[in-house]
Amino acid sequence: MNLTTPALLFPAISLLLLAYTNRFLTLAQVIRQLSASSDRGAPLVQCQLPGLKRRIALTQYMQGFGVLSFLLCALSMLALFLDAEIAGKWMFGVSIVTLAVSLVLSLIEVLVSTEALSVVVQDLEKAGRNNGEA
């Protein structure tokens, strides 16, 4: 294994962290909008709070594992540069594993987010049916 192998992972992890940051910013914006809303106590809002809390935790962990993967990848390159091939290979392997954990957490966060959207769609359908009956 040479120095270019972990170097190939660098741009992918960087883009992944950028995507995670964008998702975090969008989540923060949604929470701030709900906080500023006059109907914070509405059943629909209260129904979404557990999912929002879960998404915050998932985002925190997926970003943490992504950063750890990036750090281990950089340390792997350093080890390979210093001719510590065994250490470099191990760090690169752990970097791949932490990247995979980060991706799985990202998938779970997307599923939780989709569940939240499903709740909103159901509420809209219910409101549409009630308006149709009135």
URFENFEN-V225105 format. One record per residue. N is the residue number from 1. OMEGA is omega in degrees with one decimal (NA if undefined). D_CENTER is the distance of its C-alpha to the mean C-alpha in Angstrom with 1 decimal. Layout:
n:omega:d_center
N:OMEGA:D_CENTER
N:OMEGA:D_CENTER
This chain:
n:omega:d_center
1:179.0:30.4
2:-173.9:30.6
3:-176.4:28.6
4:-178.9:27.3
5:176.8:25.3
6:179.4:22.5
7:178.5:23.0
8:-178.3:21.9
9:-175.8:18.3
10:-178.4:18.1
11:-179.7:17.5
12:-179.7:14.8
13:179.0:12.7
14:178.9:13.6
15:178.4:12.5
16:178.6:9.1
17:176.0:8.7
18:177.8:10.3
19:177.5:8.0
20:178.9:5.0
21:177.5:8.0
22:178.2:9.2
23:177.7:6.6
24:-179.6:7.2
25:177.4:10.8
26:177.8:11.2
27:178.3:10.2
28:179.5:12.6
29:178.5:15.1
30:-179.0:15.2
31:178.4:15.8
32:177.7:18.4
33:177.5:20.1
34:179.7:20.4
35:-179.0:21.8
36:-176.9:24.3
37:179.1:25.3
38:-178.7:28.7
39:-179.6:27.9
40:-178.6:25.3
41:-178.5:27.2
42:-178.6:27.2
43:-179.7:26.4
44:179.7:23.7
45:-179.3:21.9
46:179.1:22.5
47:-177.2:21.3
48:-174.8:17.8
49:178.6:17.5
50:178.0:16.5
51:178.0:13.6
52:177.2:12.5
53:179.6:13.0
54:179.3:11.1
55:177.1:8.0
56:-179.6:8.7
57:179.7:9.1
58:179.8:6.2
59:178.3:4.1
60:-178.6:7.3
61:-178.9:7.6
62:175.2:4.9
63:178.6:6.3
64:178.7:9.5
65:176.4:9.8
66:177.9:9.1
67:177.8:11.8
68:177.3:13.9
69:179.5:14.0
70:179.9:15.1
71:179.6:17.6
72:177.2:19.0
73:178.3:19.4
74:178.6:21.3
75:175.8:23.4
76:177.9:24.1
77:178.1:25.5
78:179.5:27.5
79:178.7:28.9
80:177.3:29.9
81:-179.5:31.5
82:179.2:33.5
83:173.1:34.6
84:-170.4:32.8
85:-178.7:31.8
86:178.1:31.1
87:179.2:28.8
88:178.5:27.1
89:179.7:26.7
90:180.0:25.3
91:177.4:22.7
92:177.8:21.7
93:178.6:21.5
94:176.5:19.4
95:177.9:17.1
96:-179.8:16.7
97:-179.9:16.1
98:174.9:13.3
99:178.6:11.7
100:177.4:12.2
101:179.1:10.8
102:179.7:7.5
103:177.9:7.8
104:177.3:9.1
105:177.3:6.4
106:177.8:4.2
107:178.5:7.7
108:179.2:8.4
109:177.1:6.0
110:179.5:7.8
111:177.7:10.9
112:178.7:10.9
113:179.1:10.5
114:175.9:13.3
115:179.5:15.4
116:177.7:15.4
117:178.1:16.6
118:177.4:19.2
119:-180.0:20.5
120:179.1:21.1
121:177.6:22.8
122:178.5:25.0
123:178.1:26.0
124:178.1:26.9
125:179.0:28.9
126:178.4:30.6
127:178.2:31.6
128:178.4:32.9
129:-179.7:35.0
130:177.4:36.4
131:178.1:37.3
132:-179.3:39.0
133:-174.9:41.1
134:NA:42.2
